[in-house]
C-alpha cells in the first residue's frame, strides 16, 4: 500500500481543493415566452429551441 512520505501542506491542500466548489446553475430569460430556462436547453413552456419548434407547447391549466 502506498504511504505518503511527507505531510501535505495547507497551501497544497487548498490548491487541490480549489476546483471542488459547487457553482449555482445558470438561468437565462427566454426571448419568446419570458420564462427562465437553462442555456442550451429546450423551453418547456413553448417547446422551442433556437427558434425551432421541437416539442408540442405545454397546455396551460
N, C-alpha and C positions, 0 to 999 in steps of 0.2 A: 504494500500500500504506500502511495506517495505521501510524504510528510514535508511541509514547507520548512525551508532552512531558516528563514527569518520572519519575524512578526511583520505583518503588513501595516504600514504607517497610516495614520488617519488621512493624509493627503492622497495616497494611492487608493485607499478605500473609497474616498469621496469621488475621485476621478472615475473609478469603476462604476459607481452608482449614479453618475451624472446623467445617464441616459435612461434610467429606470422610472423617471417621473411620469405619471399619467397626465395626459392632456385632455381638456374638455372637447367633445366633438363639435366641429364647426357646423353652423347652420347659415343658410342664405335665404333671403326672401324671394319667392318665385315671382317672376315678372308678370305672368298671366293671372294666377289665382291669388297672389299675395300671401300664400301660406308659406310657413317656414319648412325647408327641406334640406337634406344633406347635399353637398355639392356632388355632382356627377351621379345623382340618383333620380329615379322617376318621381314626379309629383303625384302622389297617390290620389289627391282630390280631383285633378283634371285628367290624370293618366297620360300626361305628355312628358317627353324628354327631348330637349333641344328643339322645341317647336314641332315635333312629330308626335302623332297620336300612337301610343304604344299599347295602353290598356283602355278598356271602356271607362268612362268617367264614373266616379263613385256617386251613388244615389244619396241625395240629401234627405235626412229623416228628421 
